[in-house]
Amino acid sequence: MERATTPKNGSTAADDAELVKRALVRDEAAVRAILKANNRRLYRLARGILRNDGEAEDVVQETYVRAFTHLTDFRGESSLSTCGSQ
């Protein structure tokens, strides 16, 4: 299995597009790279809003479920961290 790495200077749309492409074919390393690149910021945001560790963890998990459910909608015009629902 190919090893996925997270870009050190932040992800670019091209990097994310490649990770998404690989994640869509169930490349576990790509999925882990997406999670690793976004987890800290997503958790901090949820924790800051909810002020509860357990609830923040639940929100992060639900966010990932929704994101990976709609991964085919990613157009690669921005990085994954800037995507939002339309």
VEXDREN-424242 format. One record per residue (C-alpha): residue number from 1; x, y, z. Coordinates in nm, 3 decimals. Last residue first. Example, Ala and Ser with C-alpha at 12.3 -4.5 7.8 and 13.67 -1.06 7.14 Angstrom:
ATOM    k        u        v        w
ATOM    2    1.367   -0.106    0.714
ATOM    1    1.230   -0.450    0.780
This chain:
ATOM    k        u        v        w
ATOM   86   -2.363    2.458   -0.063
ATOM   85   -2.183    2.263    0.206
ATOM   84   -1.834    2.370    0.297
ATOM   83   -1.486    2.321    0.170
ATOM   82   -1.198    2.524    0.310
ATOM   81   -1.015    2.240    0.486
ATOM   80   -1.051    2.014    0.185
ATOM   79   -0.843    2.251   -0.025
ATOM   78   -1.008    2.441   -0.306
ATOM   77   -1.113    2.379   -0.667
ATOM   76   -1.069    2.002   -0.627
ATOM   75   -1.429    1.925   -0.721
ATOM   74   -1.522    1.732   -0.406
ATOM   73   -1.872    1.591   -0.466
ATOM   72   -1.742    1.232   -0.466
ATOM   71   -1.636    1.284   -0.104
ATOM   70   -1.999    1.325    0.001
ATOM   69   -2.019    1.025    0.237
ATOM   68   -1.660    1.095    0.342
ATOM   67   -1.754    1.446    0.455
ATOM   66   -2.074    1.337    0.627
ATOM   65   -1.902    1.062    0.825
ATOM   64   -1.610    1.294    0.900
ATOM   63   -1.843    1.561    1.036
ATOM   62   -2.026    1.303    1.246
ATOM   61   -1.695    1.200    1.406
ATOM   60   -1.597    1.561    1.470
ATOM   59   -1.937    1.633    1.622
ATOM   58   -1.911    1.331    1.852
ATOM   57   -1.560    1.434    1.962
ATOM   56   -1.686    1.786    2.036
ATOM   55   -1.974    1.643    2.239
ATOM   54   -1.733    1.440    2.448
ATOM   53   -1.491    1.727    2.503
ATOM   52   -1.754    1.985    2.603
ATOM   51   -1.722    2.360    2.551
ATOM   50   -1.952    2.329    2.246
ATOM   49   -1.818    2.611    2.029
ATOM   48   -1.452    2.597    2.127
ATOM   47   -1.458    2.218    2.134
ATOM   46   -1.599    2.203    1.780
ATOM   45   -1.332    2.442    1.649
ATOM   44   -1.054    2.270    1.836
ATOM   43   -1.169    1.931    1.707
ATOM   42   -1.177    2.051    1.346
ATOM   41   -0.834    2.211    1.375
ATOM   40   -0.676    1.899    1.525
ATOM   39   -0.846    1.653    1.290
ATOM   38   -0.782    1.812    0.952
ATOM   37   -0.444    1.689    0.826
ATOM   36   -0.456    1.366    1.026
ATOM   35   -0.800    1.273    0.896
ATOM   34   -0.707    1.340    0.533
ATOM   33   -0.380    1.147    0.575
ATOM   32   -0.567    0.855    0.734
ATOM   31   -0.805    0.839    0.438
ATOM   30   -0.510    0.847    0.198
ATOM   29   -0.333    0.566    0.386
ATOM   28   -0.650    0.356    0.380
ATOM   27   -0.682    0.371    0.002
ATOM   26   -1.052    0.288   -0.040
ATOM   25   -1.081    0.374   -0.410
ATOM   24   -1.248    0.703   -0.315
ATOM   23   -0.965    0.770   -0.070
ATOM   22   -0.714    0.766   -0.358
ATOM   21   -0.902    1.027   -0.559
ATOM   20   -0.960    1.229   -0.243
ATOM   19   -0.588    1.223   -0.160
ATOM   18   -0.502    1.334   -0.514
ATOM   17   -0.758    1.615   -0.502
ATOM   16   -0.623    1.717   -0.162
ATOM   15   -0.269    1.754   -0.293
ATOM   14   -0.393    1.947   -0.599
ATOM   13   -0.614    2.173   -0.384
ATOM   12   -0.316    2.249   -0.165
ATOM   11   -0.244    2.121    0.179
ATOM   10   -0.051    2.311    0.438
ATOM    9    0.321    2.381    0.435
ATOM    8    0.421    2.035    0.563
ATOM    7    0.212    1.841    0.311
ATOM    6    0.051    1.537    0.473
ATOM    5    0.194    1.210    0.359
ATOM    4    0.025    0.905    0.218
ATOM    3    0.207    0.570    0.207
ATOM    2    0.130    0.347   -0.088
ATOM    1    0.000    0.000    0.000
